[in-house]
Amino acid sequence: MKSALILRHLAFEYLGSFAPVLRDAGYQLQDIEAAVDPLPDPLEPDLVVVLGGPIGVNDGAAYPCMTEERNWLAMRLAADRPTLGICLGAQLMAAALGARVAPIAEKEIGFAPLTLTPPGWAGPLAHLSDIPVLHWHGEGFDLPAGTERLAATPGCETQGFARGRNILGLQFHPEAGMLPDFERWLIGHSAELAQAGIAPEALRQDARAHGPALRTAGQAMLKQWLRGLDE
């Protein structure tokens, strides 16, 4: 079997709807916890998936794992080994490729559609057209050199980037948003929601309305991307 290393920063921000797709594609999943489990040889796993979390790429002084992960990813990306980053994972990948990561004007929390670029329409993200995806971030990144911008929203110019077939960074969450699992997000991020003045019930209603379609579209997107790795 092929190996997929899943780097997680929060217990409740896990693979979600992506797990069965990866297993069906022949990957054996290995979960590791940021700052707890040691990082392996960056070139060893057939696939690395770096998931989201509430800390930031630039918080290395307070959270040394951010610097460690960025440097680890830089070695993997330099070798063009298949890597997928989601939210914080995409920010770490962008930083590893030399791009600036910084706060955006206003946090994006909730379900909203993407505006796809021509490269976005031409690739796996086409499955997400007209689908409200889950956003949950207060930072964004510049487009890394040598990559293509795939999608944007009014509040975040780069919602996704790709470099060839093997490197994909997504600022949004195509793997999450289905009830009842989404309740873990609402509880785990309760302080952030309160600070932002966002009612959990509003997000819950949107998850009920958009979660099933996002699950279907997100899984189709991932299936197409994984097929590209084998070509």
Disulfide bonds with the S-S distance in Angstrom:
none
